[in-house]
């Protein structure tokens, strides 16, 4: 049932949000088989109704929020925080805040294959930051922070073959990954232009400013 809900979110967004991780790359992906919103009749799939500017902004907001798996309240707080910052555009700051979350970082550097698994790893205390165990998925990372697998968790099946896997993956440019040591260092602030997803975050900020 949970998996079906994830698929519906992608179909509503009109694109893959990769909520199921690696399984989104298979031909069985729902949006590959049904590239139209859930509930729409098959005969109507090519005739989408016109969407207002407000509707487009709301859809974009939902797409971003569902991708990062944050609650409406938490997401609203991120936007409020971004809108109050000086010297940086709200959209750029919002991207930094979302990408700097610990659960997101665990996914981006390849420790986990999906965001759900990444959050589970953090919540169960499998991840350390600067050598200290942490169980807060929303923790905001700072430049210089080092992520690693907790020593007592390295034998878990969750991390079986991780070193080999990390060598085949390309992490975002703001991370430096050491596959042999199983560590990743945040060496710079996340930049939207270099991100793996394309979001219209300016539209999202405007949605909340209405």
C-alpha angles and dihedrals in degrees: 000000000000090000091052090053091052090052091050091054090055092047091050090050090049093231143061114281091181092231091152095048117216093004088071089072094062125095087243091071107126096228090055090056098036110026094179135078118285114262094030115124115247091239090055099048093101094048107066115177117246115271124218122230089254090052092050092050092048091049090051091049091051091047093055095042093049092046093056093036097229128148122254091249094049092046091050089053090052091053092046090051091048093049092055097053121107125216096023133071115255091235093053093047091047090055091049092050094050096043092047093061112117095232090051091049092052088055096044095051092050102251088124133030096217138025091244091056091045091054090047092051091053095043091052092052098248094131129071129199114206089346095307124111115241132182102187111108093192094054110134114232123219130211108277096031114137121213123202143155114269109254093238091052099051092091091056117114087236089076100035110139091002096141092056091045093051091054090061097047130082113218123202113281092251091067127071109203124198104198095187094052094036094231136126128198125203099228100172145006116283113258121207093216089062097043125117093232128057112222131169094225092167087063090050092052090048090052091059093044093061 
